[in-house]
Amino acid sequence: MTKPAAFVFDAYGTLFDVHSAAQRHAADIGDNWGRLSDVWRTKQLEYTWVLAAAGQHDTFWAITERALDYAIAATDASVSKSLRSDLLSAYRTLQAYPEVADVLAQLREGGARTLILSNGDVAMLAEAVSAAGLDGLLDGVLSVASVGVFKPDMSVYQSACNATGLEASAISFQSSNRWDIAGAHVFGFRTVWINRTSRPNEYPAQPPDAVLPDLHGLVDA
């Protein structure tokens, strides 16, 4: 099989550690910071799915705020207004996983294009990429804002083909979200599930082409 002409990455959870925002303020949140972070992420995703299924849309930032407010209430966390503001600010500058910059650089050195395809807003993604020092390592940052619907709507994956001028089969799509890999598989991308936390396979009918514990294996693929 020929090597992919482009590697397209989901952002949150794949390149950026979505739990690093709460972890950054763990001392202020208390012992249940991990639970708060898990609920925050779960509700954030759930809200995108409901909106996509209902044919409606909102900014990812507004969804992130609502999900945090739900997580605070659901976990009975003692989060002041100032700490809430700090958590939201931290989410805009999430920590990248340690191998991300090196892998992106190696993929580009090998002649492939590297892009992000994310539910995130344009401004959110720009801030995250800059904070992580990835500016010069990406050939494009694509947001669902351009199509007005969240993943896994097929029009989102099509936007990567439109941006690159490539057929789906020439693109390798990487995500830590198994549901996202399922959607990308249906669309026709080559898919790589970045299973950082050894989760079980939820969607056997839409299998990934490969499963990796982190991004390192992409370089030798």
PyRosetta script that sets phi, psi and omega in degrees:
from pyrosetta import init, pose_from_sequence

init()
pose = pose_from_sequence("MTKPAAFVFDAYGTLFDVHSAAQRHAADIGDNWGRLSDVWRTKQLEYTWVLAAAGQHDTFWAITERALDYAIAATDASVSKSLRSDLLSAYRTLQAYPEVADVLAQLREGGARTLILSNGDVAMLAEAVSAAGLDGLLDGVLSVASVGVFKPDMSVYQSACNATGLEASAISFQSSNRWDIAGAHVFGFRTVWINRTSRPNEYPAQPPDAVLPDLHGLVDA")
pose.set_psi(1, 135.2)
pose.set_omega(1, 179.3)
pose.set_phi(2, -68.6)
pose.set_psi(2, 153.1)
pose.set_omega(2, -180.0)
pose.set_phi(3, -71.0)
pose.set_psi(3, 148.2)
pose.set_omega(3, 178.5)
pose.set_phi(4, -61.6)
pose.set_psi(4, 145.0)
pose.set_omega(4, 175.8)
pose.set_phi(5, -80.7)
pose.set_psi(5, -22.0)
pose.set_omega(5, 179.9)
pose.set_phi(6, -146.5)
pose.set_psi(6, 144.3)
pose.set_omega(6, 173.7)
pose.set_phi(7, -112.7)
pose.set_psi(7, 117.6)
pose.set_omega(7, -177.9)
pose.set_phi(8, -110.3)
pose.set_psi(8, 129.3)
pose.set_omega(8, -173.1)
pose.set_phi(9, -116.5)
pose.set_psi(9, 134.9)
pose.set_omega(9, 160.5)
pose.set_phi(10, -63.5)
pose.set_psi(10, 153.8)
pose.set_omega(10, -176.4)
pose.set_phi(11, -95.7)
pose.set_psi(11, -61.7)
pose.set_omega(11, -170.0)
pose.set_phi(12, -79.7)
pose.set_psi(12, 116.6)
pose.set_omega(12, -176.7)
pose.set_phi(13, 95.4)
pose.set_psi(13, -17.9)
pose.set_omega(13, -179.2)
pose.set_phi(14, -105.3)
pose.set_psi(14, -53.6)
pose.set_omega(14, 174.3)
pose.set_phi(15, -96.8)
pose.set_psi(15, -37.0)
pose.set_omega(15, -175.5)
pose.set_phi(16, -112.9)
pose.set_psi(16, 135.4)
pose.set_omega(16, -179.7)
pose.set_phi(17, -78.0)
pose.set_psi(17, 106.2)
pose.set_omega(17, -175.2)
pose.set_phi(18, -67.9)
pose.set_psi(18, -16.3)
pose.set_omega(18, -179.9)
pose.set_phi(19, -93.0)
pose.set_psi(19, -3.1)
pose.set_omega(19, -178.1)
pose.set_phi(20, -70.7)
pose.set_psi(20, -23.4)
pose.set_omega(20, 178.7)
pose.set_phi(21, -66.2)
pose.set_psi(21, -51.4)
pose.set_omega(21, 179.3)
pose.set_phi(22, -67.9)
pose.set_psi(22, -37.0)
pose.set_omega(22, 179.9)
pose.set_phi(23, -62.2)
pose.set_psi(23, -35.4)
pose.set_omega(23, 179.6)
pose.set_phi(24, -60.8)
pose.set_psi(24, -28.8)
pose.set_omega(24, -177.7)
pose.set_phi(25, -117.3)
pose.set_psi(25, 27.0)
pose.set_omega(25, -176.3)
pose.set_phi(26, -59.4)
pose.set_psi(26, -38.6)
pose.set_omega(26, -178.0)
pose.set_phi(27, -63.2)
pose.set_psi(27, -33.7)
pose.set_omega(27, -179.6)
pose.set_phi(28, -81.4)
pose.set_psi(28, -33.2)
pose.set_omega(28, -179.5)
pose.set_phi(29, -74.1)
pose.set_psi(29, -42.3)
pose.set_omega(29, -177.4)
pose.set_phi(30, 109.4)
pose.set_psi(30, -171.1)
pose.set_omega(30, -172.9)
pose.set_phi(31, -63.0)
pose.set_psi(31, -23.9)
pose.set_omega(31, -177.8)
pose.set_phi(32, -93.4)
pose.set_psi(32, 22.9)
pose.set_omega(32, -179.6)
pose.set_phi(33, -61.2)
pose.set_psi(33, -36.8)
pose.set_omega(33, -179.9)
pose.set_phi(34, -65.8)
pose.set_psi(34, -41.2)
pose.set_omega(34, 177.7)
pose.set_phi(35, -64.3)
pose.set_psi(35, -44.7)
pose.set_omega(35, 177.6)
pose.set_phi(36, -58.1)
pose.set_psi(36, -43.9)
pose.set_omega(36, -178.4)
pose.set_phi(37, -65.2)
pose.set_psi(37, -40.1)
pose.set_omega(37, 178.6)
pose.set_phi(38, -62.9)
pose.set_psi(38, -44.8)
pose.set_omega(38, -179.4)
pose.set_phi(39, -67.4)
pose.set_psi(39, -40.4)
pose.set_omega(39, 177.9)
pose.set_phi(40, -55.7)
pose.set_psi(40, -49.2)
pose.set_omega(40, -178.9)
pose.set_phi(41, -67.5)
pose.set_psi(41, -42.7)
pose.set_omega(41, -178.4)
pose.set_phi(42, -61.3)
pose.set_psi(42, -45.3)
pose.set_omega(42, -179.1)
pose.set_phi(43, -70.2)
pose.set_psi(43, -35.3)
pose.set_omega(43, 177.3)
pose.set_phi(44, -57.3)
pose.set_psi(44, -47.3)
pose.set_omega(44, 178.9)
pose.set_phi(45, -66.3)
pose.set_psi(45, -44.7)
pose.set_omega(45, -178.6)
pose.set_phi(46, -57.7)
pose.set_psi(46, -42.3)
pose.set_omega(46, -179.6)
pose.set_phi(47, -62.4)
pose.set_psi(47, -38.2)
pose.set_omega(47, 178.7)
pose.set_phi(48, -65.7)
pose.set_psi(48, -39.5)
pose.set_omega(48, -179.4)
pose.set_phi(49, -65.7)
pose.set_psi(49, -42.4)
pose.set_omega(49, -179.0)
pose.set_phi(50, -64.6)
pose.set_psi(50, -44.0)
pose.set_omega(50, 179.0)
pose.set_phi(51, -63.0)
pose.set_psi(51, -44.0)
pose.set_omega(51, -180.0)
pose.set_phi(52, -62.8)
pose.set_psi(52, -42.6)
pose.set_omega(52, -179.2)
pose.set_phi(53, -67.3)
pose.set_psi(53, -30.6)
pose.set_omega(53, -178.7)
pose.set_phi(54, -87.3)
pose.set_psi(54, -2.0)
pose.set_omega(54, -178.7)
pose.set_phi(55, 72.1)
pose.set_psi(55, 26.9)
pose.set_omega(55, 179.6)
pose.set_phi(56, -119.7)
pose.set_psi(56, 170.0)
pose.set_omega(56, -177.4)
pose.set_phi(57, -148.9)
pose.set_psi(57, 156.9)
pose.set_omega(57, 175.4)
pose.set_phi(58, -152.3)
pose.set_psi(58, 170.2)
pose.set_omega(58, 175.9)
pose.set_phi(59, -72.7)
pose.set_psi(59, 148.9)
pose.set_omega(59, 178.0)
pose.set_phi(60, -66.4)
pose.set_psi(60, -29.5)
pose.set_omega(60, 178.9)
pose.set_phi(61, -66.0)
pose.set_psi(61, -44.0)
pose.set_omega(61, 178.1)
pose.set_phi(62, -61.5)
pose.set_psi(62, -39.6)
pose.set_omega(62, 178.3)
pose.set_phi(63, -65.7)
pose.set_psi(63, -40.5)
pose.set_omega(63, 179.0)
pose.set_phi(64, -62.3)
pose.set_psi(64, -40.6)
pose.set_omega(64, 177.5)
pose.set_phi(65, -64.8)
pose.set_psi(65, -46.0)
pose.set_omega(65, -179.7)
pose.set_phi(66, -64.0)
pose.set_psi(66, -39.2)
pose.set_omega(66, 179.8)
pose.set_phi(67, -65.4)
pose.set_psi(67, -38.3)
pose.set_omega(67, 177.6)
pose.set_phi(68, -64.9)
pose.set_psi(68, -43.9)
pose.set_omega(68, 179.9)
pose.set_phi(69, -61.3)
pose.set_psi(69, -39.6)
pose.set_omega(69, 176.9)
pose.set_phi(70, -64.2)
pose.set_psi(70, -44.5)
pose.set_omega(70, -177.8)
pose.set_phi(71, -62.2)
pose.set_psi(71, -40.2)
pose.set_omega(71, 178.3)
pose.set_phi(72, -61.2)
pose.set_psi(72, -45.2)
pose.set_omega(72, -179.1)
pose.set_phi(73, -69.3)
pose.set_psi(73, -41.4)
pose.set_omega(73, -175.0)
pose.set_phi(74, -70.4)
pose.set_psi(74, -30.1)
pose.set_omega(74, -178.5)
pose.set_phi(75, -99.1)
pose.set_psi(75, -0.5)
pose.set_omega(75, -178.6)
pose.set_phi(76, 54.2)
pose.set_psi(76, 38.1)
pose.set_omega(76, -178.6)
pose.set_phi(77, -77.1)
pose.set_psi(77, 145.0)
pose.set_omega(77, 177.3)
pose.set_phi(78, -88.1)
pose.set_psi(78, 89.1)
pose.set_omega(78, -176.1)
pose.set_phi(79, -121.4)
pose.set_psi(79, 113.3)
pose.set_omega(79, 178.9)
pose.set_phi(80, -74.4)
pose.set_psi(80, 169.7)
pose.set_omega(80, 177.4)
pose.set_phi(81, -60.9)
pose.set_psi(81, -38.8)
pose.set_omega(81, -179.6)
pose.set_phi(82, -69.4)
pose.set_psi(82, -38.0)
pose.set_omega(82, 177.4)
pose.set_phi(83, -68.7)
pose.set_psi(83, -38.8)
pose.set_omega(83, 175.0)
pose.set_phi(84, -57.5)
pose.set_psi(84, -44.8)
pose.set_omega(84, 178.6)
pose.set_phi(85, -62.6)
pose.set_psi(85, -40.1)
pose.set_omega(85, 178.8)
pose.set_phi(86, -64.7)
pose.set_psi(86, -39.7)
pose.set_omega(86, 179.2)
pose.set_phi(87, -64.4)
pose.set_psi(87, -42.7)
pose.set_omega(87, 178.9)
pose.set_phi(88, -66.4)
pose.set_psi(88, -39.7)
pose.set_omega(88, 176.8)
pose.set_phi(89, -62.9)
pose.set_psi(89, -40.6)
pose.set_omega(89, 179.5)
pose.set_phi(90, -64.4)
pose.set_psi(90, -32.1)
pose.set_omega(90, 179.9)
pose.set_phi(91, -67.0)
pose.set_psi(91, -24.7)
pose.set_omega(91, 179.5)
pose.set_phi(92, -79.4)
pose.set_psi(92, -13.8)
pose.set_omega(92, 179.8)
pose.set_phi(93, -130.9)
pose.set_psi(93, 52.0)
pose.set_omega(93, -179.3)
pose.set_phi(94, -61.0)
pose.set_psi(94, 151.0)
pose.set_omega(94, 177.7)
pose.set_phi(95, -75.0)
pose.set_psi(95, 133.3)
pose.set_omega(95, 173.9)
pose.set_phi(96, -78.7)
pose.set_psi(96, 149.5)
pose.set_omega(96, 174.9)
pose.set_phi(97, -64.0)
pose.set_psi(97, 149.5)
pose.set_omega(97, -168.4)
pose.set_phi(98, -60.5)
pose.set_psi(98, -27.3)
pose.set_omega(98, -176.2)
pose.set_phi(99, -90.4)
pose.set_psi(99, -7.1)
pose.set_omega(99, -168.6)
pose.set_phi(100, -58.5)
pose.set_psi(100, -54.0)
pose.set_omega(100, -175.2)
pose.set_phi(101, -60.2)
pose.set_psi(101, -44.1)
pose.set_omega(101, -178.1)
pose.set_phi(102, -65.0)
pose.set_psi(102, -42.4)
pose.set_omega(102, -179.8)
pose.set_phi(103, -66.5)
pose.set_psi(103, -44.3)
pose.set_omega(103, 177.5)
pose.set_phi(104, -58.5)
pose.set_psi(104, -42.9)
pose.set_omega(104, 179.8)
pose.set_phi(105, -62.9)
pose.set_psi(105, -43.3)
pose.set_omega(105, -178.7)
pose.set_phi(106, -67.5)
pose.set_psi(106, -38.8)
pose.set_omega(106, 178.1)
pose.set_phi(107, -62.7)
pose.set_psi(107, -41.9)
pose.set_omega(107, 179.2)
pose.set_phi(108, -69.2)
pose.set_psi(108, -37.4)
pose.set_omega(108, 176.7)
pose.set_phi(109, -62.9)
pose.set_psi(109, -28.1)
pose.set_omega(109, 177.8)
pose.set_phi(110, -81.4)
pose.set_psi(110, 0.0)
pose.set_omega(110, 175.4)
pose.set_phi(111, 99.2)
pose.set_psi(111, 0.2)
pose.set_omega(111, 179.9)
pose.set_phi(112, -89.5)
pose.set_psi(112, 153.4)
pose.set_omega(112, 172.2)
pose.set_phi(113, -87.7)
pose.set_psi(113, 148.6)
pose.set_omega(113, 179.3)
pose.set_phi(114, -125.7)
pose.set_psi(114, 130.9)
pose.set_omega(114, -178.2)
pose.set_phi(115, -141.6)
pose.set_psi(115, 157.7)
pose.set_omega(115, 170.4)
pose.set_phi(116, -102.7)
pose.set_psi(116, 140.7)
pose.set_omega(116, 170.7)
pose.set_phi(117, -131.9)
pose.set_psi(117, 108.5)
pose.set_omega(117, -166.3)
pose.set_phi(118, -137.5)
pose.set_psi(118, 154.6)
pose.set_omega(118, 170.1)
pose.set_phi(119, -69.4)
pose.set_psi(119, -15.2)
pose.set_omega(119, -175.8)
pose.set_phi(120, -64.8)
pose.set_psi(120, 153.9)
pose.set_omega(120, 175.0)
pose.set_phi(121, -69.8)
pose.set_psi(121, 158.2)
pose.set_omega(121, -179.3)
pose.set_phi(122, -56.2)
pose.set_psi(122, -49.5)
pose.set_omega(122, -177.0)
pose.set_phi(123, -66.3)
pose.set_psi(123, -39.4)
pose.set_omega(123, 177.6)
pose.set_phi(124, -59.6)
pose.set_psi(124, -45.9)
pose.set_omega(124, -177.7)
pose.set_phi(125, -66.7)
pose.set_psi(125, -41.0)
pose.set_omega(125, 179.3)
pose.set_phi(126, -61.4)
pose.set_psi(126, -41.3)
pose.set_omega(126, -179.8)
pose.set_phi(127, -67.7)
pose.set_psi(127, -41.3)
pose.set_omega(127, 180.0)
pose.set_phi(128, -65.7)
pose.set_psi(128, -44.2)
pose.set_omega(128, 179.8)
pose.set_phi(129, -62.0)
pose.set_psi(129, -44.7)
pose.set_omega(129, -179.4)
pose.set_phi(130, -65.2)
pose.set_psi(130, -44.7)
pose.set_omega(130, -178.7)
pose.set_phi(131, -62.5)
pose.set_psi(131, -31.6)
pose.set_omega(131, -179.1)
pose.set_phi(132, -87.5)
pose.set_psi(132, -3.0)
pose.set_omega(132, 179.2)
pose.set_phi(133, 71.8)
pose.set_psi(133, 31.6)
pose.set_omega(133, -176.6)
pose.set_phi(134, -102.8)
pose.set_psi(134, 5.9)
pose.set_omega(134, -173.0)
pose.set_phi(135, -51.3)
pose.set_psi(135, -45.7)
pose.set_omega(135, -175.7)
pose.set_phi(136, -87.5)
pose.set_psi(136, 8.0)
pose.set_omega(136, -174.1)
pose.set_phi(137, -112.3)
pose.set_psi(137, 5.7)
pose.set_omega(137, -178.2)
pose.set_phi(138, -127.0)
pose.set_psi(138, 139.9)
pose.set_omega(138, 178.0)
pose.set_phi(139, -91.4)
pose.set_psi(139, -8.4)
pose.set_omega(139, 178.3)
pose.set_phi(140, -175.9)
pose.set_psi(140, 150.5)
pose.set_omega(140, 175.9)
pose.set_phi(141, -127.7)
pose.set_psi(141, 109.4)
pose.set_omega(141, -174.3)
pose.set_phi(142, -106.2)
pose.set_psi(142, 132.0)
pose.set_omega(142, 179.5)
pose.set_phi(143, -114.3)
pose.set_psi(143, 148.8)
pose.set_omega(143, 175.9)
pose.set_phi(144, -65.1)
pose.set_psi(144, -11.8)
pose.set_omega(144, 178.0)
pose.set_phi(145, -56.5)
pose.set_psi(145, -27.4)
pose.set_omega(145, -178.0)
pose.set_phi(146, -71.0)
pose.set_psi(146, -21.3)
pose.set_omega(146, 179.9)
pose.set_phi(147, -114.9)
pose.set_psi(147, -13.7)
pose.set_omega(147, 173.8)
pose.set_phi(148, 75.0)
pose.set_psi(148, 27.6)
pose.set_omega(148, 176.5)
pose.set_phi(149, -153.3)
pose.set_psi(149, 149.5)
pose.set_omega(149, -179.1)
pose.set_phi(150, -86.7)
pose.set_psi(150, 158.6)
pose.set_omega(150, 169.5)
pose.set_phi(151, -61.0)
pose.set_psi(151, 148.2)
pose.set_omega(151, 12.7)
pose.set_phi(152, -98.8)
pose.set_psi(152, 33.7)
pose.set_omega(152, 175.6)
pose.set_phi(153, -57.8)
pose.set_psi(153, 136.6)
pose.set_omega(153, -175.1)
pose.set_phi(154, -62.5)
pose.set_psi(154, -26.1)
pose.set_omega(154, -179.5)
pose.set_phi(155, -66.1)
pose.set_psi(155, -26.0)
pose.set_omega(155, 177.8)
pose.set_phi(156, -67.8)
pose.set_psi(156, -46.9)
pose.set_omega(156, 179.7)
pose.set_phi(157, -66.2)
pose.set_psi(157, -35.3)
pose.set_omega(157, 177.4)
pose.set_phi(158, -61.5)
pose.set_psi(158, -30.9)
pose.set_omega(158, -179.0)
pose.set_phi(159, -63.4)
pose.set_psi(159, -27.3)
pose.set_omega(159, 176.3)
pose.set_phi(160, -71.4)
pose.set_psi(160, -37.6)
pose.set_omega(160, 174.9)
pose.set_phi(161, -65.5)
pose.set_psi(161, -41.6)
pose.set_omega(161, 179.6)
pose.set_phi(162, -62.8)
pose.set_psi(162, -40.6)
pose.set_omega(162, -176.7)
pose.set_phi(163, -71.5)
pose.set_psi(163, -33.4)
pose.set_omega(163, -176.5)
pose.set_phi(164, -97.3)
pose.set_psi(164, -18.5)
pose.set_omega(164, -174.7)
pose.set_phi(165, 73.0)
pose.set_psi(165, 19.3)
pose.set_omega(165, -176.9)
pose.set_phi(166, -107.5)
pose.set_psi(166, 152.2)
pose.set_omega(166, 170.2)
pose.set_phi(167, -72.0)
pose.set_psi(167, 155.8)
pose.set_omega(167, -178.7)
pose.set_phi(168, -56.8)
pose.set_psi(168, -36.9)
pose.set_omega(168, -176.5)
pose.set_phi(169, -68.2)
pose.set_psi(169, -15.8)
pose.set_omega(169, 179.2)
pose.set_phi(170, -92.1)
pose.set_psi(170, 0.1)
pose.set_omega(170, -176.7)
pose.set_phi(171, -113.0)
pose.set_psi(171, 131.9)
pose.set_omega(171, 171.6)
pose.set_phi(172, -99.0)
pose.set_psi(172, 124.6)
pose.set_omega(172, -178.0)
pose.set_phi(173, -110.0)
pose.set_psi(173, 127.7)
pose.set_omega(173, -177.3)
pose.set_phi(174, -115.5)
pose.set_psi(174, 131.4)
pose.set_omega(174, 175.5)
pose.set_phi(175, -151.8)
pose.set_psi(175, 147.6)
pose.set_omega(175, 173.1)
pose.set_phi(176, -86.0)
pose.set_psi(176, -9.8)
pose.set_omega(176, -178.4)
pose.set_phi(177, -92.4)
pose.set_psi(177, 114.1)
pose.set_omega(177, -175.7)
pose.set_phi(178, -61.9)
pose.set_psi(178, -35.2)
pose.set_omega(178, 178.1)
pose.set_phi(179, -64.2)
pose.set_psi(179, -34.7)
pose.set_omega(179, 178.9)
pose.set_phi(180, -68.5)
pose.set_psi(180, -40.3)
pose.set_omega(180, 176.1)
pose.set_phi(181, -64.1)
pose.set_psi(181, -39.4)
pose.set_omega(181, 177.7)
pose.set_phi(182, -60.6)
pose.set_psi(182, -45.5)
pose.set_omega(182, 178.6)
pose.set_phi(183, -63.6)
pose.set_psi(183, -42.8)
pose.set_omega(183, 179.7)
pose.set_phi(184, -66.3)
pose.set_psi(184, -34.2)
pose.set_omega(184, 175.9)
pose.set_phi(185, -62.7)
pose.set_psi(185, -46.1)
pose.set_omega(185, 179.0)
pose.set_phi(186, -60.7)
pose.set_psi(186, -38.0)
pose.set_omega(186, 179.6)
pose.set_phi(187, -66.1)
pose.set_psi(187, -34.9)
pose.set_omega(187, 178.8)
pose.set_phi(188, 121.9)
pose.set_psi(188, 4.1)
pose.set_omega(188, 174.6)
pose.set_phi(189, -68.5)
pose.set_psi(189, 156.1)
pose.set_omega(189, 159.4)
pose.set_phi(190, -71.7)
pose.set_psi(190, 136.7)
pose.set_omega(190, -173.6)
pose.set_phi(191, -125.4)
pose.set_psi(191, 139.3)
pose.set_omega(191, 176.5)
pose.set_phi(192, -128.5)
pose.set_psi(192, 115.7)
pose.set_omega(192, 178.5)
pose.set_phi(193, -85.8)
pose.set_psi(193, 117.2)
pose.set_omega(193, 177.0)
pose.set_phi(194, -90.1)
pose.set_psi(194, 92.4)
pose.set_omega(194, -172.7)
pose.set_phi(195, -94.9)
pose.set_psi(195, 78.1)
pose.set_omega(195, -173.9)
pose.set_phi(196, -68.4)
pose.set_psi(196, -24.8)
pose.set_omega(196, -173.7)
pose.set_phi(197, -115.7)
pose.set_psi(197, 19.1)
pose.set_omega(197, 175.7)
pose.set_phi(198, 54.0)
pose.set_psi(198, 46.3)
pose.set_omega(198, 178.4)
pose.set_phi(199, -77.3)
pose.set_psi(199, 153.5)
pose.set_omega(199, 176.5)
pose.set_phi(200, -70.7)
pose.set_psi(200, 157.9)
pose.set_omega(200, -178.9)
pose.set_phi(201, -78.7)
pose.set_psi(201, 112.7)
pose.set_omega(201, -175.8)
pose.set_phi(202, -85.5)
pose.set_psi(202, -22.9)
pose.set_omega(202, -170.6)
pose.set_phi(203, -128.2)
pose.set_psi(203, 70.1)
pose.set_omega(203, -176.8)
pose.set_phi(204, -63.5)
pose.set_psi(204, -22.4)
pose.set_omega(204, 179.8)
pose.set_phi(205, -75.4)
pose.set_psi(205, -14.8)
pose.set_omega(205, 177.4)
pose.set_phi(206, -126.1)
pose.set_psi(206, 73.2)
pose.set_omega(206, -171.1)
pose.set_phi(207, -74.7)
pose.set_psi(207, 147.1)
pose.set_omega(207, 172.1)
pose.set_phi(208, -74.5)
pose.set_psi(208, 157.8)
pose.set_omega(208, 175.2)
pose.set_phi(209, -75.6)
pose.set_psi(209, -24.9)
pose.set_omega(209, 178.0)
pose.set_phi(210, -154.5)
pose.set_psi(210, 154.9)
pose.set_omega(210, 175.0)
pose.set_phi(211, -126.4)
pose.set_psi(211, 126.9)
pose.set_omega(211, -179.0)
pose.set_phi(212, -129.4)
pose.set_psi(212, 149.3)
pose.set_omega(212, 178.5)
pose.set_phi(213, -78.4)
pose.set_psi(213, -16.9)
pose.set_omega(213, 176.4)
pose.set_phi(214, -162.4)
pose.set_psi(214, -170.2)
pose.set_omega(214, -173.5)
pose.set_phi(215, -82.8)
pose.set_psi(215, -11.0)
pose.set_omega(215, -173.5)
pose.set_phi(216, -53.7)
pose.set_psi(216, -41.2)
pose.set_omega(216, -174.9)
pose.set_phi(217, -65.8)
pose.set_psi(217, -14.1)
pose.set_omega(217, 179.3)
pose.set_phi(218, -65.7)
pose.set_psi(218, -31.1)
pose.set_omega(218, -175.3)
pose.set_phi(219, -66.8)
pose.set_psi(219, -32.9)
pose.set_omega(219, -178.3)
pose.set_phi(220, -97.7)
pose.set_psi(220, 1.4)
pose.set_omega(220, -176.3)
pose.set_phi(221, -67.8)
pose.dump_pdb("model.pdb")
